[in-house]
């Protein structure tokens, strides 16, 4: 038997009336709980009219019949967070019974000063029955609520229309809501005999609803199923921390199944740019999805891909060029590496089979990306399978020394401009980047800028390489292209490189592609994202200024090796052994999570990279959590 939650389209929709009808018939199977009450007590009404019902006391009860936060203020009281309310949810006293949970007002009514009741509904994580009155406006009111709840990931098992029978409303709502709709009428008067008579008249409908409810899968903690079925990235199968069950996301926040809201301070692996579900991006997705889903990109094109390519090329330090689409950062790098080598083949220099990467570099997990990264922990096991790449210190002099000996065997150099991400948020200056680019140009070696993480304004300029005034031959973009909404990547190719492929000889074709190359929905969102970026000058500047001030106390700490800041990125390196596997990373992560901030340290490097929408208050929470994590390390 399943617990379930009674939702209403609004106040006075009939939630308590439905609870009375239900418990009158099924008091032997359900117990009642309404966590927050204002005005006349619904719990007392249930107990009075259904004497056999088990009624759990509310967590908070206020005298005035107004919105709970207002009622609480009038009594100089407070309403707990959604997380605490969920934590106080009682278990049925009888193990053979389920819990019937009644909400107040509508789902979007305020719960407390910081949260809507929606956070509580998500935290309770039970299927819901939506109660709506059949008074005028029933259809629109109900369908709007259904749509809003679905957009928040809330499952409805049924809709109950309460009031005089309206068969037209039942048919339309059931058709468009795609949820069973049941019609019920309230009792003639509020007495136990009248309630019993009302239930008897509608017993078949109530039993039909109960039968449907019994067929719904029970809501449960997904942890067990996750452990049984899912293999998470960069996570050991044994001994890892439990993953956070996320049921929603908005702005800089992740909404967890237990009702908590935590700050996504690393932008979900650096993908979320403006904030979760940024309205212009979601609108672009919704509009595009009304016209198209996916189409192959070999021999077919579509307006979104063309418009996006035009926008991207308009930001480049060259005139012309082309955009080659793929799926993620690693594939964007693979495309660049293959293009670089094939470029030299078309220039009659097929001996250029080597690449140059830099210490602390990370370019992805596919074989080409691994080869030019060569991290011994991540990729050492695959060393026998990797092609030759030379890893040198990120220093212009060292690069010049290496290229003076091997330039004729090297196809390209690849670098993450200004910030080497997964290697520990290691940063270098624009001057160093410019000098490295000059060395590559002097030795006629192609320059690949891996802007998968640094693109989208993260480091201060739209593209990190722009800060150095350099002109790469190939640029890899991915994570932030769609603002984190959908996977999409692109390799931007300079005109001179494109020229080498301009041939009617089909053997000179670049034979590469993916099933979801240039997915129209992803491209539509990316167009909106790029347009948003072009409207805002240096969106990371506000966050960079904040880090500079807020993290000052850490610079004097005896256990802090370095504090690094570039654009929206802040990194604190701790004096600790173990590198990426350092135990201090797990401790710092937990300290931050205890303070409502989700960070995922790179071993002994604690870093933050929040979305641009992050409020000053949230930035302060992140900084406070980082300082506490270092102090408790």
C-alpha positions, 0 to 999 in steps of 0.5 A: 500500500502506498503513501500519497499526498493530497495537493490542491489547485489552490486554497479551498479546492477541497483537499480536506473534503477529499481526505474525509471521504477517503478516510471514511471508507479507508480508515483501516488502511490509511492514517492522516497527517497535515504538517502545517495548519492555519485557522480552523484545524483540519486535523480536528475536523478529521478526528471529529467526523471520522472517529475511527481515523488515526490522526497524527498531530501537525508539526505547526498549528497557527490560529489565523487563517492566513498564509503559514509564513504570515500566520507564524510571524503574527505569533512570533514563531517560525516555520521549519525548512522543508528538510526539517518538515520532511524529517518530522514526517511520522510513520504509520502507527500500524505497519499495515497502513499507509500515510495520507498527507494533506498539503495547504493552499496550492503547491506554489504557496509559501512554506516559510520565508525562503521556500515554497511548499513545492520544496516540501512536496518534492522532499516528501517524494510521494505520488500525489492526487490533485484535488480541484473544485468544479466551479467556473475555471476548473479546466484551465486551473487544473491543467495549469497546475498539472503542467506546473507540477510536471515541470517540477518533476512531481508525479500525479496519480489521479485528479479528483474533481470535487463539486457538482458533476461536470462531465465535460470538464472530466473528459477534457482534463483527462484527455489533456492531463493524461491522468485519470480524473475522478468526480466526487461530490461533498456531503450535504452537511458536515456530520458523521452520518451525512459523510457516511451517506455521501461515501456510500453513494460514491463508494464505487468511484472511491474504490476505483481510485483506490484500486488505481492507487494500489497499482502505482509503483511505491516511491522509495529511496533510489539509493538501493536501485542506484547502487544495483544498476548505475556506474557513476563516472570517476567513482569507485564501485565500493567505498564511495560516498552516497550520491546526492539524489537530486529531484530538481534544480533552479538558478544556483541550487540543486533540490534534493529528495530530502527537501534540502537545497544545496548550492551547485558551486561547481556548476554541475561539472562546469556546464551550467553557465547562467543558472539551472533552467535559465528561462531564455534557454528553456524557452528556446528548447520548448519552442524548438521542440514544437518544430523538430527533435533530431535529424541526421547532419550528413546531407541535411542541415537545419537553421539552428546549426547554421545560426549557431555556427555563424554566431560562433565564427563571429567571435573568432579572431579570424574571418571565415572558418568552419564549425564542426559539431560533436557531442562533448569536450572529449569528442571536440578534442578528438576532432581537433587532433584528427583534423590537425594530423589530416591537415599535414597529410594534405600538406604532404607531411604525413610524418607529423604524427606526434602532438605536444601536451602540457603537464597538468593538462586534461583534455578528456577520456577518449583515446586521443584526449588521453594521449595528449593528457597522459595523467598517470593516475587517470590514464596510466593503465592505458599507456600501451594503447596511446599514440605518441604525445610529448608532455612538457612543462607549461613554459615557453622556454621548455616548449621552444627547446622541445620544438627546436628538436622535434617540430617536423614530427609534431602536428599540433600543440594543445593547451587549456588557455589560462586554467588547466581544469581537472589537473588542479585548476592550475593557472597561467598568465595571458603573457605565458599563453601568448609566448607559448602560442608564439613558439608554436607559430615560429616552429610551424606547429598548429595551436589547438586551444581546448576551451571546453571549460574556459569558454563562455566567459568563465575566465573573464573574456568570452574565450580565454585565449582572447585575454592573450591576443592569440590566434589558435588554429583549432578551438574546442568548445563544449560544456557551456555551449548550451548553458548546461541544458543539453550536450553539444560540442564544436571544433572551430577551424581557422580558414587556413586549416579549412583550405587544406580540405577544400577539394573535390577528391573524396579521399580527402574528406574528413571522415568523422561524425556522430549520430547526434551531431548538431542535434537541433534542440541542443543547437537552438539552446546554444543559439540562445546561450551565445546571444545571452553571452554577447549581451553581457560584458565580462559576466564573471567579473562580479564573481572574481571581485567577490573571491578576491575579497572573500578568500583573503583570510585563506592566503595567510593559512599555514596549510594553504599552499596557494589561492588562485583566482581567475574570472568566476573560478577560485581554487585553494590548494592545501598542503597535503600529500596524495594529489587527486586521491588525497583524503583531505578532499573527502573531508572538505567536501563533507564540510561544505555539504554540511553547510549547504554547498556542493563542491567536489575537490580535486584531491587537495585542491578545493575549488568553486565555479558557480553559475553567473546568476549566483547571488551575493548571499550564495557566494558568501555561503560558498566562501564561508564553506570553503574557509571552514573546509580548509580550517577543518582539513 
